[in-house]
Amino acid sequence: MNIHEYQAKELLRSYGVPTPQGIVVHSPDEARDAVRSLPKGLCVVKAQIHAGGRGAGHFKDHPDVRGVQRVHSPDEAKTAAYQMLDRTLITRQTGPKGRVVHKLYVEAGCNIERELYFSMLVDRALRRIVIVASQAGGMSIEDVAEKTPEKILTVSIDPQLGLADYQSRVLATHLGLQGGLINDFAKIVRSAYTAFISLDASMIETNPLVVTKEGTLLALDAKMSFDDNGLFRHRQLLELRDPNEEDPREQDAARFGLSYVSLDGTIGCMVNGAGLAMATMDIIHEEGESPANFLDVGGGASREKVSAAFRILLSDPEIEGVLVNIFGGIMRCDLIAGAVIDACKEVGLKVPLVVRLAGTRVEEGLSLLEKSGLNVSVATDLGDAARKIVAAVRSRRTA
């Protein structure tokens, strides 16, 4: 689960990470009033969406307007809010569709001397939490990794020993910090680590973490994401979820206990088991097309759950074909076939459908599909299924 910048800052601030003073607003008048209540001088108005690159992004109907604007007066803040609220912001992370901005964060400015990068995340290969830091703050860390990888410093944290104080001091030295800033940086790292562990976070990022001309450190931007599997321990975090920032299909899937992730391709996939789902997506790529989603219905789904999954899948307007790939172990193939038939008749199947079934009661499942009257192709194996759905999609495009 992701949260907004202002929410991440509020959480981090509660654990001791210093951040600038700011106010979340929902209207131009609120933006004007926010600047009046903040310290006089430079303020920054920031679009709040679950995507990075807002400062370099642009609005679909206002290409010259950025997602982060500096203002020097209440009236300038009001004008900036008019330009940003309820408009679609496009960044390198949103893709061409962009995200609609529903709220803004008005923040007090600061005197920046240096910009650093600092993040904490789970390295699945190492099976550890790692700290990533760089002197090239304010830039996309992906660009830094590509152009100047030597500027990125990585430290892994032993899960049994936890964060050692010397690790923070070593990082601070490599970042060029001196004097009291070394201890200040160590405190920030310790605070972030405490928040990471306490809240079951999967990522904390401050980019930039700035050194001010007054000799202090401030997290000028902040991102946090959390492990969905740990949210039952943190009910307060669920209140931070913003439905406007989530795919409605993913929300529907969550209500039925389905694992669904929307992707950019055109072939919808319904599979049971995460490993089989990944393999299905890979083989679609091998055939030259792209999957429209990751959808795992699980090993013991009910007929109702499978029908819901198929309806959610077909609700994607970008889908040009559907591949159902089921291995019936605990799940029965005839149950899958029946649920697919029901969903197709209810929604109205208008794209090619290829089904590959194997396992428990596969003959009964195939028989149901054959007698259904639906325009469905049956595949013998995964490779055959991928080839058939790709061919069907391409044939439909040229028809």
C-alpha positions in Angstrom: 0.0 0.0 0.0 1.3 3.5 -0.9 0.5 6.8 0.8 0.8 10.4 -0.1 3.8 12.6 0.6 2.1 14.6 3.3 1.0 11.4 5.1 4.5 9.9 4.9 6.0 13.1 6.3 3.5 13.0 9.2 4.4 9.5 10.0 8.1 10.0 9.8 7.9 13.2 11.8 6.2 11.2 14.6 9.3 9.0 14.7 11.7 11.9 14.8 12.6 12.6 11.1 12.7 16.4 10.6 10.4 17.7 7.8 9.3 21.2 6.8 6.1 22.6 8.0 3.2 22.0 5.6 -0.6 21.9 5.2 -2.7 19.7 3.0 -5.4 21.6 1.0 -8.3 20.7 -1.3 -9.2 24.1 -2.9 -7.5 27.3 -4.1 -8.9 29.2 -1.2 -7.4 26.7 1.3 -4.0 27.0 -0.6 -4.1 30.8 -0.1 -5.0 30.5 3.6 -2.2 27.9 4.1 0.4 30.3 2.8 -0.9 32.9 5.2 -0.5 30.6 8.1 3.0 29.4 7.2 6.2 31.4 7.9 6.6 34.3 5.4 8.8 33.8 2.4 9.0 31.1 -0.2 6.4 28.3 -0.1 6.0 25.3 -2.3 2.7 23.9 -3.7 2.9 20.2 -4.4 0.5 17.9 -6.2 -0.3 14.8 -4.2 -0.5 11.7 -6.3 1.1 8.2 -5.8 3.8 8.8 -8.3 7.3 10.4 -8.4 8.7 12.9 -10.8 6.0 15.5 -10.1 8.4 18.4 -10.3 9.3 17.5 -13.9 5.8 16.3 -14.8 3.2 18.4 -16.7 -0.5 18.7 -16.8 -2.4 17.2 -19.8 -4.2 20.4 -20.6 -1.5 22.8 -19.3 1.9 21.4 -20.6 3.8 24.4 -19.1 2.5 23.8 -15.6 4.5 21.5 -13.3 3.3 19.4 -10.4 5.5 21.3 -7.9 5.4 25.1 -8.0 7.2 27.7 -5.9 5.1 30.6 -4.7 5.9 33.8 -2.8 2.4 35.0 -1.8 -1.1 33.7 -0.9 -2.4 34.9 -4.2 0.3 33.0 -6.1 -0.6 29.9 -4.2 -4.3 30.3 -5.1 -3.4 30.6 -8.8 -1.2 27.6 -8.6 -4.0 25.6 -7.0 -6.4 26.6 -9.8 -3.8 25.3 -12.3 -3.3 22.0 -10.5 -6.5 20.8 -8.8 -8.8 18.3 -10.6 -6.4 18.2 -13.5 -4.4 15.3 -14.9 -0.7 15.2 -14.0 1.6 13.2 -16.2 5.0 12.1 -15.0 7.5 9.4 -16.0 5.9 7.1 -13.4 2.2 7.7 -14.2 2.6 6.8 -17.9 0.7 8.8 -20.6 -2.7 8.4 -18.8 -1.5 10.4 -15.8 -3.3 10.9 -12.5 -5.9 13.3 -11.5 -4.8 15.7 -8.7 -7.4 15.9 -5.9 -5.3 17.4 -3.1 -2.2 19.6 -2.7 0.4 20.0 0.0 1.5 23.6 0.7 4.9 23.6 2.4 7.2 26.2 3.9 10.4 26.7 1.8 13.9 26.4 3.1 17.4 27.5 2.2 19.0 24.5 0.4 22.8 24.1 0.4 23.0 20.4 -0.7 20.6 17.7 -1.8 21.2 14.1 -0.8 19.3 10.9 -1.4 18.3 8.4 1.3 16.1 5.4 1.2 15.4 2.2 3.1 13.9 -0.9 1.4 13.8 -4.7 1.4 16.4 -6.4 -0.8 14.8 -9.7 -1.6 18.0 -11.2 -3.0 19.9 -10.5 0.3 16.7 -11.1 2.4 17.6 -8.0 4.4 16.7 -4.4 4.8 19.2 -2.2 3.0 20.0 1.5 3.1 20.6 3.3 -0.1 22.2 6.7 -0.1 23.8 9.1 -2.6 25.3 12.6 -2.9 23.2 13.0 -6.0 19.9 13.9 -4.3 17.0 15.5 -6.1 17.6 13.2 -9.1 15.9 10.0 -10.1 17.8 7.2 -8.4 17.4 5.1 -11.6 19.2 7.8 -13.6 22.0 8.0 -11.0 22.4 4.2 -11.1 22.6 4.3 -14.9 24.9 7.3 -15.4 27.0 7.5 -12.2 26.6 4.2 -10.2 29.7 5.0 -8.2 27.7 7.7 -6.4 25.3 5.2 -4.9 26.1 3.7 -1.5 24.4 0.6 -0.2 24.5 -0.8 3.3 22.7 -4.0 4.4 21.3 -4.5 7.9 21.8 -7.8 9.7 18.3 -9.0 10.7 19.6 -10.4 14.0 21.8 -7.5 15.1 19.7 -4.7 13.6 21.0 -1.3 12.6 24.4 -0.6 14.0 25.3 3.1 14.8 28.6 2.8 13.0 26.8 2.1 9.7 25.0 5.4 9.8 28.2 7.3 10.6 30.0 5.6 7.8 27.3 6.5 5.4 27.3 10.1 6.7 31.1 10.4 6.0 30.7 9.0 2.5 28.0 11.6 1.9 30.4 14.3 2.8 28.7 15.3 6.0 30.8 16.8 8.8 30.6 17.8 12.4 27.2 17.7 14.1 25.5 16.7 10.8 27.0 13.2 11.1 25.1 12.7 14.3 22.0 14.4 12.9 22.1 12.0 9.9 22.6 9.0 12.2 19.5 10.0 14.2 17.4 10.3 11.0 18.6 6.8 9.9 17.7 5.4 13.3 14.3 7.1 13.3 13.6 5.8 9.7 14.7 2.3 10.7 12.4 2.3 13.7 9.5 3.4 11.6 10.3 0.8 8.9 10.3 -2.0 11.5 7.4 -0.8 13.6 5.0 -0.2 10.6 5.9 -3.2 8.4 7.1 -0.8 5.7 8.5 -2.1 2.5 10.1 1.2 1.4 10.9 4.6 2.9 12.5 7.2 0.6 13.5 10.9 1.2 14.6 12.5 -2.1 15.9 15.0 -1.5 17.2 14.9 2.1 18.6 18.5 2.2 21.4 20.2 4.1 20.2 23.7 4.7 22.3 26.8 4.8 21.5 27.0 8.5 23.3 23.6 9.0 20.3 21.3 9.5 18.9 18.3 7.7 15.4 18.2 6.4 13.4 15.5 4.5 12.1 17.7 1.7 10.2 14.9 0.1 9.1 11.5 1.4 7.6 8.3 0.2 6.4 5.3 2.1 4.9 2.0 1.1 3.8 -0.9 3.3 3.5 -4.6 3.1 -0.2 -5.4 2.5 0.3 -8.6 4.5 1.1 -6.7 7.6 -1.7 -4.2 7.5 -3.9 -6.2 9.8 -1.4 -5.2 12.6 -1.7 -1.5 11.7 -5.4 -0.5 11.4 -4.4 3.2 11.5 -2.5 2.8 8.2 -5.6 1.6 6.5 -7.2 5.0 7.1 -4.4 6.5 5.0 -5.5 4.6 1.9 -6.7 6.9 -0.9 -9.2 5.1 -3.2 -8.7 7.8 -5.9 -5.1 6.5 -6.3 -5.9 2.9 -6.7 -7.2 0.9 -9.7 -11.0 0.2 -9.1 -10.4 -3.3 -10.5 -7.7 -3.9 -7.9 -10.1 -2.7 -5.2 -12.9 -5.0 -6.4 -10.4 -7.9 -6.5 -9.3 -7.2 -2.9 -12.9 -7.5 -1.7 -13.0 -11.0 -3.1 -9.6 -12.0 -1.7 -8.1 -12.0 -5.2 -4.5 -11.0 -6.2 -4.9 -8.6 -9.1 -2.4 -6.1 -10.5 -3.3 -4.1 -13.6 -0.5 -3.9 -16.3 -0.1 -2.2 -19.6 -0.7 -5.1 -22.0 -3.7 -6.3 -23.9 -4.0 -10.0 -23.1 -6.0 -10.7 -19.9 -4.8 -13.6 -17.7 -6.6 -15.6 -15.1 -4.4 -18.2 -13.4 -4.4 -20.1 -10.1 -1.1 -19.8 -8.3 1.4 -17.0 -8.4 4.2 -19.0 -9.9 2.0 -20.3 -12.7 0.7 -16.7 -13.2 4.2 -15.4 -13.6 5.1 -18.2 -16.1 1.9 -17.4 -18.1 2.9 -13.7 -18.3 6.4 -14.7 -19.4 5.3 -17.0 -22.2 2.9 -14.3 -23.5 5.9 -12.0 -23.7 7.9 -14.8 -25.5 5.2 -14.8 -28.1 5.5 -11.1 -28.7 2.5 -9.7 -26.8 2.1 -8.3 -23.3 -0.2 -9.3 -20.4 -2.9 -6.9 -19.3 -2.8 -8.0 -15.7 -1.6 -10.4 -13.0 -4.6 -12.3 -11.7 -4.2 -15.2 -9.2 -7.5 -16.7 -8.1 -5.7 -19.0 -5.6 -5.7 -22.7 -5.2 -9.1 -23.2 -3.6 -11.3 -20.5 -5.1 -15.1 -20.9 -5.1 -17.3 -20.6 -8.2 -18.4 -17.2 -7.0 -14.8 -16.0 -6.6 -13.8 -17.3 -10.0 -16.8 -15.6 -11.6 -15.9 -12.3 -9.9 -12.3 -12.6 -11.1 -13.5 -13.1 -14.7 -15.8 -10.1 -14.5 -13.1 -7.9 -13.1 -10.7 -9.1 -15.8 -13.2 -8.3 -18.6 -13.9 -4.9 -17.2 -10.6 -3.7 -18.5 -11.3 -1.8 -21.8 -7.8 -2.4 -23.1 -8.1 -6.2 -23.2 -8.1 -7.7 -26.7 -8.1 -11.3 -25.6 -8.2 -13.6 -22.5 -6.1 -16.6 -21.5 -7.3 -18.8 -18.7 -4.6 -21.1 -17.5 -5.7 -23.4 -14.6 -4.0 -26.4 -13.0 -6.6 -28.2 -11.0 -5.1 -29.5 -7.8 -7.3 -28.5 -4.9 -9.4 -26.6 -7.4 -11.6 -28.5 -9.8 -11.5 -27.8 -13.5 -15.2 -28.2 -14.0 -15.8 -25.5 -11.3 -13.5 -23.2 -13.2 -15.2 -23.9 -16.5 -18.7 -23.4 -15.1 -17.6 -20.1 -13.5 -16.0 -18.8 -16.7 -19.2 -19.7 -18.7 -21.4 -17.9 -16.2 -19.3 -14.8 -16.3 -19.0 -14.7 -20.1 -22.8 -15.0 -20.4 -23.4 -12.3 -17.8 -20.8 -9.8 -19.0 -21.0 -10.6 -22.7 -17.7 -12.0 -24.1 -16.5 -9.8 -27.0 -12.9 -10.8 -27.3 -11.1 -14.1 -28.1 -10.9 -16.6 -25.2 -8.4 -19.4 -24.9 -8.6 -21.9 -22.0 -6.0 -24.4 -20.8 -7.1 -26.8 -18.1 -5.2 -29.6 -16.5 -5.7 -31.7 -13.4 -8.7 -32.6 -11.3 -11.9 -33.3 -13.4 -10.3 -31.8 -16.5 -12.5 -33.9 -18.8 -15.7 -32.6 -17.2 -14.4 -29.0 -17.5 -13.5 -29.3 -21.1 -16.9 -30.9 -21.8 -18.7 -28.0 -20.2 -16.8 -25.5 -22.4 -17.5 -27.5 -25.6 -21.3 -27.5 -24.8 -21.4 -23.8 -23.7 -21.8 -22.3 -27.2 -19.1 -19.7 -26.4 -16.4 -18.8 -28.9 -13.7 -20.4 -26.9 -10.5 -22.2 -28.0 -9.1 -25.1 -25.8 -5.3 -25.5 -25.5 -3.4 -28.6 -24.8 -0.5 -27.0 -22.9 0.8 -23.5 -21.8 2.8 -23.0 -25.0 -0.2 -23.9 -27.2 -2.4 -21.6 -25.1 0.0 -18.6 -25.6 0.3 -19.2 -29.3 -3.4 -19.5 -29.8 -4.4 -16.3 -27.8 -1.6 -14.2 -29.5 -2.7 -15.4 -33.0 -6.4 -14.7 -32.1 -5.6 -11.2 -30.9 -3.5 -10.4 -33.9 -6.1 -11.8 -36.3 -8.8 -9.6 -34.7 -6.7 -6.5 -35.1 -6.3 -7.0 -38.8 -9.9 -8.1 -39.4 
